[in-house]
């Protein structure tokens, strides 16, 4: 077991999950409650990573932050290095690749809230921001838990994006999934099997926790 790669993957997954919750909450709120007729274009854009090949997404991240692009030159001026083949590059690629796994559960949770509760909060004088924190967020706990767990698990096992953006640098960009690939390429199937079992176990535990949480969070009904 490559503990260095495992630790780096856990750090990447945690940072990505936390960053995505901050980014996805306002985006999901807008998608759920906005009356704009063109919001389906935003929904399509946020869901694009679900159908786009990871290598294509990784390629465009490299192009967007490369030294030949204005954004890449600005980032290089600020940091002194390019985004490619760095841990920060892995974070950016992972955020873009796991975005739909954070937005969709939140949108579904927001849409499931009884609008009368939101209207009552506004009638009682609460602002939109106060209503969001006091009414919408507490009633969307299951969606928040699902979003965090899915983005963490998805980042934990991703391969194509991290390989394209970060390469295979030990201690810097070599994640646990890339380590499995290296072990297979080197013919070390026993080590690859052990690492793969760890990935499988972590993914199963996270999904079991999500379904267990949602099962408790679902309201009891006469037919449940």
C-alpha positions in Angstrom: 0.0 0.0 0.0 1.3 3.4 -1.0 0.5 5.4 2.1 1.8 8.6 0.5 -0.5 8.3 -2.4 -3.4 7.5 -0.1 -2.8 10.5 2.1 -2.6 12.8 -0.9 -5.8 11.4 -2.3 -7.6 11.9 1.0 -6.4 15.5 1.2 -7.5 16.1 -2.4 -10.9 14.6 -1.8 -11.5 16.5 1.3 -10.5 19.9 -0.2 -12.5 19.2 -3.3 -15.7 18.3 -1.3 -15.4 21.3 0.9 -14.8 23.7 -2.0 -17.7 22.3 -4.0 -20.2 22.7 -1.2 -19.3 26.4 -1.0 -19.6 26.8 -4.8 -22.6 24.5 -5.3 -24.9 25.9 -2.6 -25.5 29.2 -4.3 -25.5 27.6 -7.8 -28.0 25.0 -6.8 -30.2 27.6 -5.0 -30.3 29.7 -8.2 -31.1 26.6 -10.4 -33.9 25.5 -8.0 -35.6 28.8 -7.4 -34.7 31.0 -10.4 -37.5 31.8 -12.9 -35.1 32.4 -15.8 -36.2 30.5 -18.8 -32.6 29.9 -19.9 -31.5 28.3 -16.7 -31.6 24.9 -18.5 -28.4 26.0 -20.2 -26.7 26.4 -16.8 -28.0 23.0 -15.8 -26.6 21.5 -19.0 -23.2 23.1 -18.4 -23.0 21.9 -14.8 -23.9 18.4 -15.8 -21.5 18.3 -18.8 -18.7 16.4 -16.8 -21.1 13.5 -16.4 -20.9 12.7 -20.2 -17.6 14.4 -21.1 -14.6 12.1 -21.2 -12.3 13.0 -18.3 -9.3 13.3 -20.6 -11.1 16.0 -22.6 -11.9 17.9 -19.5 -8.3 17.6 -18.3 -7.1 18.8 -21.6 -9.2 22.0 -21.5 -8.1 22.7 -18.0 -4.5 22.5 -19.2 -5.3 24.8 -22.1 -7.2 27.3 -19.9 -4.4 27.5 -17.4 -1.5 27.0 -19.7 1.2 29.6 -20.2 -0.2 30.7 -23.5 -3.6 31.7 -22.1 -4.3 35.0 -20.3 -5.7 33.1 -17.3 -2.6 30.9 -17.2 -0.2 33.8 -17.4 -2.1 35.6 -14.7 -1.9 32.6 -12.4 1.8 32.1 -13.2 2.5 35.8 -12.4 0.8 35.4 -9.0 2.3 32.0 -8.0 5.5 31.8 -10.0 4.6 28.5 -11.6 1.9 27.1 -14.0 -1.1 25.1 -12.7 -0.2 22.0 -14.6 1.5 19.1 -12.7 0.8 20.7 -9.3 -1.5 19.7 -6.5 -3.4 22.9 -7.0 -4.1 21.8 -10.6 -5.5 18.5 -9.3 -7.9 20.5 -7.1 -9.1 22.7 -10.0 -9.6 19.7 -12.2 -11.4 17.7 -9.5 -13.7 20.6 -8.7 -14.8 20.9 -12.3 -15.1 17.1 -12.8 -17.2 16.5 -9.6 -19.3 19.6 -9.9 -22.5 17.8 -10.9 -22.2 15.4 -8.0 -22.5 18.4 -5.7 -25.1 20.4 -7.6 -27.7 17.8 -8.4 -28.3 16.4 -4.9 -28.7 20.0 -3.6 -31.1 21.0 -6.4 -33.2 18.0 -5.7 -33.3 18.7 -2.0 -34.2 22.4 -2.6 -37.0 21.4 -4.9 -38.4 19.0 -2.4 -38.9 21.7 0.2 -42.5 22.8 0.8 -42.6 26.3 -0.8 -45.2 27.3 1.8 -42.5 27.1 4.5 -40.3 29.5 2.5 -43.2 31.8 1.8 -44.2 31.8 5.5 -40.6 32.8 6.5 -40.7 35.7 4.1 -44.1 36.8 5.3 -42.8 36.8 8.9 -40.2 39.3 7.8 -37.1 37.1 7.3 -34.8 38.2 4.5 -33.8 35.8 1.7 -30.5 35.2 3.3 -32.1 34.4 6.7 -34.6 32.2 5.1 -31.9 30.3 3.3 -29.9 29.6 6.5 -32.8 29.1 8.9 -35.3 27.2 6.7 -33.8 25.9 3.4 -30.4 24.6 4.7 -31.8 22.7 7.7 -34.5 21.1 5.5 -31.8 20.2 3.0 -29.5 18.3 5.3 -29.8 15.0 3.4 -28.9 16.7 0.2 -25.9 18.4 1.7 -24.7 15.1 3.2 -25.2 13.3 -0.2 -23.3 16.1 -2.1 -20.3 16.0 0.3 -20.1 12.2 0.3 -20.5 11.8 -3.5 -18.0 14.5 -4.3 -15.5 13.0 -1.8 -16.0 9.5 -3.2 -15.9 10.6 -6.8 -12.7 12.5 -6.3 -11.2 9.6 -4.3 -11.5 7.3 -7.3 -11.0 9.6 -10.2 -8.2 8.8 -12.7 -8.4 10.5 -16.1 -8.6 14.1 -15.0 -5.9 13.9 -12.4 -3.6 12.1 -14.8 -4.0 14.7 -17.5 -3.7 17.7 -15.2 -1.2 16.4 -12.7 0.7 13.6 -14.3 2.4 11.1 -12.1 4.7 12.8 -9.7 5.3 10.9 -6.4 4.2 13.0 -3.4 2.8 15.8 -5.5 0.2 14.5 -8.0 0.3 10.7 -7.7 -3.1 9.7 -6.3 -4.1 6.2 -5.2 -5.9 5.5 -8.5 -2.7 6.4 -10.5 -0.7 4.2 -8.1 -3.0 1.2 -9.0 -2.3 2.0 -12.7 1.5 2.1 -12.1 1.3 -1.2 -10.2 -0.5 -2.9 -13.0 1.8 -1.5 -15.6 4.7 -2.9 -13.5 3.2 -6.3 -13.2 2.7 -6.0 -9.4 -0.8 -7.4 -9.4 -0.8 -8.4 -5.7 -0.1 -4.8 -4.6 -2.7 -3.5 -7.2 -5.2 -5.9 -5.8 -4.7 -4.7 -2.2 -4.9 -1.1 -3.2 -8.0 -1.7 -5.3 -9.7 -3.5 -2.4 -9.1 -0.4 -0.3 -10.7 1.8 -2.9 -13.6 -0.6 -3.2 -14.1 -0.7 0.6 -13.9 3.1 0.9 -16.4 3.7 -1.9 -18.8 1.1 -0.5 -18.7 2.5 3.0 -19.3 6.1 1.8 -22.3 5.0 -0.3 -23.7 2.9 2.5 -23.5 5.9 4.9 -25.2 8.1 2.4 -28.1 5.7 1.8 -28.3 5.0 5.6 -28.5 8.7 6.3 -31.1 9.3 3.6 -33.2 6.4 4.9 -33.4 8.0 8.3 -34.0 11.4 6.8 -36.9 10.4 4.6 -40.3 11.2 6.1 -42.4 8.3 7.3 -45.4 7.7 5.1 -48.3 5.2 5.5 -46.9 3.2 2.6 -43.3 3.3 3.7 
